[in-house]
Amino acid sequence: MKAEEIRDKTVEELQSQLQELYKDQFNNRMQNSMGQLGQNHLVKEVRKDIARIKTIISEKKNSETEHEKSET
C-alpha cells in the first residue's frame, strides 16, 4: 500500500482500514506462532501499513487543528 493511496482517503476510511489491518496482524501472528503462515513477509508488511496509516491520520488531524487556529 502506497502513501499516495492512503492520503486520498478520509480519516473515517483510514480508521476502518486500520481496524482491518489490526485484525490481519492478529491473524498473521496466530498463524505464525502455530507455524501455519507460509508468507512470513506479511507480518512485516502489515506492521508497516499500520504505521503509515497512523502517521497520515495524525498528519491530517494536525493540519485540521492548524487550520482552525489560523482562522481564529
N, C-alpha and C positions, 0 to 999 in steps of 0.2 A: 504494500500500500504506500503510495507516494504522498508527500506532504501537500502537494498541489491539489490532489483529490480531496484531501481532508479539509483544506481551507475553504473549499467551495460549499461545505455543508454548514448547517446552522448548529448552534450549541445543543439544541434538543436532539438533533440527529446524531451528534457526536456522543452525547450521553448514552443514547440507546446502543450505539455501536460499541461503546466502551463496556457496557454490561455484557454484550455478546462476547467480547474478547475475554472478559474475566471468566465467563463460562468455558470458553475454549481453552483458556490457560489451565483451569482446574481439571478439565477432562484430559488434556495432554499430560499434566503432571501425574494424574492417576494411572494412565496407560503406561507412562514411562516407568513409574515405580513398580508396576507389575510386569514390565518387560514386554509389553504388547505394542508399544509405539515404534513403528517401523521408520518413521521420519523424525529423527531426533532434532533436526533443524527447526521444526515447527515451534518448539518451546522457546527458542531464542527469538524467532520472528514475531511471535505473539507478544512477547515481553516488550520488544522494540515498538511494535504498533501501539501498545497501550501507552508507552512513554510519549510517542508522537502525538497521540490524541490528547493526552492530558496537558501537554505543552501548548498545543494550539487552543484548547479550551481556556487555559489561563491567559494566553495572549489576547484572545477575543474578549474575555471579561475585563482585562486590564485596559484594553483600548476603549471599551464602553465606559468605564469609570473615568478615564482621562477625558473622554468626550463630554461627559456630564459635568466634570469640573470646569472645563473650558467654557461651557455655556453659562455658568453661574458667575 
